[in-house]
Amino acid sequence: MLGLLNILPLMKGWDYKINTWTRTVRRGETIEVERIEDMGGLFGLTLVTDDCYGGFNFSAQGADLNLFTIVDTYPKIIYDIGAYVQDASGWMQRYYRPNPQSSAGAYFAPIFSAGFEGSTFPYVPTTIVRLFLRTESTQETATVSVSAYRIIITDKKQFIKSLRAIIGANVIQEIDPALLVAGMQEILQKGWSEKEAKKP
């Protein structure tokens, strides 16, 4: 039985992409490091930092282009809630804080690993990635590094056509232009009038 991701090797118009953002961040600072303009699915996200208050957040959009922002994620909050067991939604794999009076140390957290367990977090343009160092830090600066592992759609037409071929709908030759544009677009199936398409 083909699952959510197992079908991808049979399809066209997609690829893997890995991004790593590493910055030295000042205490109390939040910096935007990138705006991602492709669409696809996030299957892995990791955080490495030398301060338990160094972290990241990101804002992503769904099909209706509503902005969804995840809460600030950093080692201390993961430690405080006791997330030490492997979980697709994230956990703390390494929390080394040799001096409890200092926030300096070595911290590693797989923040999101659902793609390795069979499911991805879908997104469309634009996704905004930010790094920060919270004011609770005892350091003036810290290094924060986040890596995102993604499946991106490189050719929407080929992706749709190959999906149709696999599910037996390859007799549909035309692709509705609305499927190729992000955001709210009226989808018109071939042979429908605009009036009929707007019926509930």
N, C-alpha and C positions, 0 to 999 in steps of 0.2 A: 504494500500500500504506500503510495507516495504521500509524504507529509508536506507541510507548509514550505520547507526549504529544500526538500529532496527533489522537487520538480525543477528547480532552477538550472541544473546542468543540462536539461533538455531545451532550455529557452535561450533566446538571443536578446541582445540589447541591455545587458547588465554586467557589472564587474565589482570586484572588491576594492575598497579604498581605506587606507589607514592614515589618520592625521594625528600628529603629536604637537601639542602646544606647551612650551616650557618658557616660563618667565620668572624674573626676580620681581617680587611684588612687595611694596611697602605696607607697613602696618596700617590698617584702616582703608586700604586702597582696593578698588574693584576695577579691573581693566577688561575691556572687550578685546578678544584676540582674533576672532574671525566671524564672518557672516557666510554661512554655507548656502550656496545657491543651487545645489542639485537636489534631487528627490530620491528617496529610497527607504532603507530600513537600518536602524542602528542595531548591531548584534553584540557589541561589547564596548565597555567604557571602563578605563582604569585611571586611578589617581595615585601619584607618587609625590611626596612632599617632605621637607625637613622641618615642618612645623605642624603641630596638631590642629592649628587654627587656619591652615592654608587649604583652600578648596576651590570649588567652582560651582557655577550654575549655568543653565542654558535655557533659552526660550525657543520653542519650536512651534510650527503651525501644522494644522490638519487641513483636510480638503476644503473647509470653509474659510481658511486663513485666519482663524481665531488663534491668538497667541497663547501658548501654554508654557508657563515658566515653572521649572522644578525648584524646590526649596534649596537653599544653600546646603551644599554637601561638603563635609570636612571630617577629618579623622576623629576629633573629639566628640562630635555629635553621634557618630557611629559607635564609638566606644561607650558613650553614656547610655545608649539604648540597648547595648549588649548584642549587637549584630556581629557575632563571631562564627556563626554557622553558615556554610555556603548556601547562598540564596540567589535566585535569579535577579532579584531586585537590589542586590548589593550586600557586601559584608566587609569586615575588617580582617585582612589577612596578616598584616604585620603592624603592630603598635609598639614601638620602642621609644620610651620616654624615660631616659636614665635619671633625670633630675626632675622630681615632681614640681619643683618651684620654677622650672623653665618649660616652655612649650616646645623647645628644640628637641629633635630626635629623628627617627626614621619611620616613615609611615607609608604603607601600601594598601590600597583598597580597590578590589574589583567592584566598581560602583554599579555596573549593570552587565549581566552575562546571559540574558535570556536567549540571545541568538545562538549561543553554544548549546542551549537546552531546547531549541526547536522553535523559537518565536522571536520576532524582531519588533522594535519600536518604530512605526512608520512616521515619516515626516515629508513635508514639501517645503520649497523655498518660502521664507528665509529662516534659517536656524542661526541663533546668535549664541556664541560661546564666550563665557566670561570667567576669569580667574580672580581670586581675592585672597587677602590676608585679614582676618578679623581683628578688631581692636583689642581683643583679649590676649593676643599674642604677647609674649615677653621679648620678642625680637623686633628689631627695626625693619628687617627685611627677611623674606624667606623665598625659597625656590618652590614653585608649584608646577607640576607637569601632569597633563591630562592627555590620554590617548583614546581616540575613538575608532572603532572598527565597524565599517559600514558596508552594506550592499547598496550600490547606487545604480539607478537606471540611466544608462548612457544613450539609449536610443528608444524613445517611447513607442514609435511605430513598430519597430522590430519586436519589442517586448510584448506589445498587445497582439501582434500577428502570431508570434510563436505560442503565446498562451492559448489563443483561439485554436491553433492547430492541434495542440495537445489535448484540449477538452472536446475536440470534434466540432468546433464552431468555425472552422477555417473557410466555410462557404461564404462567410461575411467578408467581403473584400474591402469595403470602405471603412475608414476609421473616423468616427465623429470628431471633428476638430475640437470640440469641448473637452475631450479626454486628454488632449495634448497641452492644455492650459491649466495652470494652477488657479484655484479659487472657484467662486460660484459661477458656473456656466450652465446654460440650458442645454441639456442633452437631447438631441433630436434623432430618433432612430429613422433609418431610411424608410420612406413611404409615409411617414407621419407628417401631419401639418403642424405648424407651430402652435395652433390653437389646441389640437389634440394632445400635444406633448405637455401642455400646462395643466391638463385636467388632473385632479387628485387621484 
